[in-house]
Amino acid sequence: MLRINCPYCGVRDHEEFSYFGDASKTYPPLDAEHHDAWVEAVYMRNNPKGEHTEFWQHTLACRRWLVVKRNTVTHDILSVMPARERPQA
């Protein structure tokens, strides 16, 4: 079973959380000129094998956004941090 250690609520079952995608992706500026780049960013996804950084929201408790580093092969949780504290690229 996948268990996530929420920095605000403690260790909880993954069913309390919602997955929201790749936290390592950089998004283009918000203007019409970058439409194709937005299509690429939103709809084209990698399926990484191994360590991956993801956005999760603790939807059934504190509702905080988290960045979870997880191994997609073993499902081991390597780290969890509040999204607002993640380093910007």
URZI-V802545 format. One record per helix or strand. SS is the DSSP state (alpha for helix, beta for strand). FROM is the first residue (numbers start at 1). TO is the last residue. If there is no record, write none. Layout:
SS,FROM,TO ; SS,FROM,TO
This chain:
beta,3,6 ; beta,10,13 ; alpha,14,16 ; beta,18,22 ; alpha,32,43 ; beta,51,57 ; beta,65,71 ; beta,77,82 ; alpha,83,85
